[in-house]
Amino acid sequence: MQPTNARAHETWWKNASSHFLRTPEELTHPVRPALQAIAQDLGAKTVLEVGCATAIDCPAYLDRGMSYTGFDMTPNLLARAKELNPRGIFISGNATELSVPDASYDFVFCKDLLEHLQPDDAEKVVRQMFRASKRGIAIAFFMPLAAEAHVEIRRRHFPRSLWDKTFFYNNTYARSTMLAIFESLGGAVREHQPNTLFSIVRK
């Protein structure tokens, strides 16, 4: 029975965190094995996922003999990630100021993250990911890169916290802009799935 003093938004996020994005379609999304293949091709032993939510992919990396660290800023999602993945390591923080040392993980990746950031923050996150990587990074977009950028702000149905303004970004980025950012890192840019999955490998 729900405690009478529970705030509605707290109750919703407690429940949502147990199944957030954990639908059959999401669990079997083809980009997930594609990301894991990039990690294997790099010979990665240590993996960092930025914006991990409930860490759906943690078991797959552990099963491949890699250590997995998840990074996210949403407390309830991290708590659920820890509950579901006791062998994983989890860090709370803002991806624009990734609180890990330089070259501390062989492989760093994010999936469906950059679209939800303020446009000015997307480049910061990419650079932070590359800084934290020893061998390379990968970025998966759910909004495919397009000829022109489109910034969209949507109203959130439920707040993430008491102070949330209940808005979030749902952006499409310009292909030329993102490729310029990737190329400026100085690594080898590879496009694995058209306009949706890229890796930048250290030379």
N, C-alpha and C positions, 0 to 999 in steps of 0.2 A: 504494500500500500504506500502511496506517495506521501512523504511528510507534508504536513499542512503549511509549513513555513518555507517550502521550496519555491524559488522564483521560477516562473514559467520558462524563461530562456535557459536557466541552469539545467532544468529537467530535460528540455529538448536536447541540449548539447550532450548531456550524459548519455541519453539514448542514441543520439545520432553518431556519437563517437564509436559505438560498437559496430556500426554497419556502414560508416561513411565511405562511399565509393566501392563498397565490397559487394557489388552486384556480379552475377555471372558474366555479364558482358565486359565489365571492367576487369575482373580477375583474369579473363582470357584474352585481353586486348593484345593484338600482335606486336605492339611496340614494346611490351615487357620482355619477351624473349630476345627481341632485337637489341635492347639495351644490355641484357645479360651477355649476349654474344660479343658486343663491343668490349665489355669488361674482360671477357675471356681472351679475346684477341690481343688485348693489351697485356695479358699475363698478370692481371691485377690480383693482389692478395688482400688489399684493404679498399673498402668502398664506402663512400659518403653519399647519401641521398639528401639533397636540399629540398625542403618542403615535403617531408616524408608522410605527413598525415598519420594514418594508422599502420604504415610500413607494410603494405601488402607484399612488396617484393623481398622483404627481409629473408624469408625461408629459402627462396630460390638461390640467393647469393651464399647463404650459409651452406646449403647443400652442395654448392660448387667449391667448397673449401675456402671461401673468402670471409673475412670479417666484415660485418655490416654496422655502419653508424648512420642513424637517422637524425636529421636536423629539422626542427619546426618551431613555430612561435605560438601554436595553439595548445594550451595546457591539457585540455581534455583529450585531444587527439594523441598527444605524446603519452599520456597516461594509459590510453588504450593500446597504443603501440607497444609499450613496455609489458603490459599484461599479456598480449598475444605473442610477444617475441622476447621471452626472458633471456635469450642468448644474444640479443642485439644490444647495441649501445645507443643511447639517445641523448641529444643535446637540445636545449631550449635557447632560442635566440632569433635575431633578425638576420635574414640572408644578405642584406646589403652590407652588413658588418660581420661577416662569417668569423665566429670566434674560435678558429682553429689555426695552428701554425702553418707557415708556408710549406708546401710540398709534403703535407702530412698524410695524404691518402693517395694510393695509386690511381684511383678512378673516382671522379666526382660527377654526379649526374642529377638532373632534375626532370620532372615530367609534369606537364600541365601547371606550371608555376608562373612563368614570366607573363602569361596573359592576365594574371590577376594582380599584377603590380602596377604602381604608378609608372608611366612610360619612362620617366627619368631614372627609375630604379632598376630597370631591366639590365642596362649595361653594367651597373654597379655589381649586380648579382653575378653576371657572367664573368666579370673580371675577378671577383672574389673566388668563384669556383675554380678558375684556372690557376689562381695563386695557390689555392689549397691542394692542387693536384700535382702528383709526381709524374704521371704518364699521360694523362689527358682527361677530357671531360666529354659529356654528351648532354644534349638538350633536346627534349621531345616536346613539340607543340601540339595542342589539340585544336588550336585555331591555325590552320595552315598559313604560312607566310604568303603575302599577296603583293601585287604591284604597288599598292598604296596602303598606308597605315590607317586603321580605323580604331579610335578610342571610344569605348562604350562604358558607361557607368550604370550599373543596375542596382536596384534596391534589394537588399537581403531580406529574406522572409523572417529569419530569426537572427538576433544579434549574437555575435561570438562572445561578447562580454557585456557587462552592464554599461560600459562607456562607449561601446561601438556605435558609430553613426549609421549603421545598417546599410552601407553602400559597399560595393566592390567593383573592381574593374573586370572587363571581359574583352580584352584588346586583341586586335589583329595587327601584327607588325609588318612593316614593309620589308620585302626580301632583301632589297639593296642595303637597307640600313643594318639589318641583322648580319648579313654577310660581311659588311664592312667592319662591324664590331668583332666578329669571329676572326677575320683575317688580321686585324690589328694586334691580336694576341701573340702572333708569331709562330703559331703551330700550323700543322697541316689540317686544312678544313676538308671534311668528308661529308657528303650528303648520302645518307643511308636510305631514307624514304623521302620522296619529293616534297619539299617545303614543310616537312613535319619532324624529321629526325636528322640531327647533325652531330658530328663529333669533331673535336679539335684536339689533335694529338701532338704532344711535344716532340720537337725534332731532335 
